[in-house]
């Protein structure tokens, strides 16, 4: 089987479980929205959960992708299984110590951290106190999910993608169970949801262990940070941690602005959370799956100095990504309000919550292609062991985001924060493309731009059709059925026009060996 066939087979496995996880995630968010709406309780939960959840990208998933997979791939290919497993044990021993220290320190410093991140809560002592309590409960999540992410990196290095992808479902399952059945046993139901986060993190780790043992792993604690592989991972990791810290600082800055309810609207934190969760569906299904599957392939091509193969992998992946995400963006923008109404508007999630969330979602979608595209291009820099360039660009885009937050929040309120994110992400994507082209040469951008423009025009026509069909079908059917008719018709129209105008040429998943 050719490298590209393996790549897309792996991406397909990741996509399947990602789709399942996202469906469960939607169910989870529907349960949370019904129980709490955009109330003070869910705002406190979102802020408290965001702290360990974003830290995991700093020391967990991002680290595994940027530093662990390239180094472990090199040891597996050149040093053999024995040395590979020895390095794996050294790595996990170090990770256990680091994550335990972060969890303990974070639990102790929760009051200070919350007051910095959600300074807008200062005028509401009850909301501030609840946020601090929830943060203390959930800070240990970073230990569980961070360790799970490193196990995922090891399994992905061994070209096993199913168990790590499936593991992500368990967090959603536990939160749904607690939301539907167990939260009511707590005096404050939101406390039960916080406990569910810890249980879900534990299950994500446990489900991967049998597969890791089956591959030949046996854990024995041995701490040696002087080993060449650990030092190499550290050298790759430090710039990536800096880059991730800038990105996470970006997230925290958005949270700070969103906590200013008197400017951006009360409930803005929750509205941004729900909107962000919705756009994560296409980005995770297409962008994250391709990026996760690309990195091992790109790493091996970089080790073999196969620049031609790398360029082909990037070109095909980007073309596929844009053909999928451009129509997704247009469709989500034009149908944002009825989608949010169908998914969330019940219980304590009222019409005002729908309006705020759908507005934020539509403006997030402006940069939908850029979120995933930047992640894909960044994977190529990581494979080339260049973790410095993405850091510099991310820092620049952080400044862009802060500037546009200031400029837009007074005009567009919660939507201004979402649009600022889209603008900075789009800048990130195009700058990274430009720099990658300078680094490795022609990426077939002219053909890619022409195809993307055709895709955009076809998607606009599809969007007009979706809006028209939804508006007219609402006279005869309810919101859910009208959406189904509109979306189905739009998908059929897009693929028919795409086939006619040949936008799918070059997106051939059946590569010749």
Secondary structure as UniProt FT lines:
FT   HELIX           3..36
FT   TURN            37..38
FT   HELIX           40..59
FT   HELIX           61..63
FT   HELIX           64..68
FT   HELIX           69..78
FT   HELIX           81..108
FT   HELIX           110..117
FT   HELIX           119..123
FT   HELIX           125..138
FT   TURN            139..140
FT   HELIX           141..157
FT   TURN            158..159
FT   HELIX           162..167
FT   HELIX           169..177
FT   HELIX           178..182
FT   HELIX           183..185
FT   HELIX           189..214
FT   TURN            215..216
FT   TURN            225..226
FT   HELIX           228..258
FT   HELIX           261..264
FT   TURN            266..267
FT   HELIX           268..282
FT   HELIX           283..288
FT   HELIX           289..303
FT   TURN            304..305
FT   HELIX           307..334
FT   HELIX           336..344
FT   TURN            347..348
FT   HELIX           351..364
FT   HELIX           365..367
FT   HELIX           368..383
FT   TURN            384..385
FT   HELIX           388..412
FT   HELIX           414..440
FT   HELIX           445..473
FT   TURN            474..476
FT   HELIX           479..500
FT   TURN            501..506
//
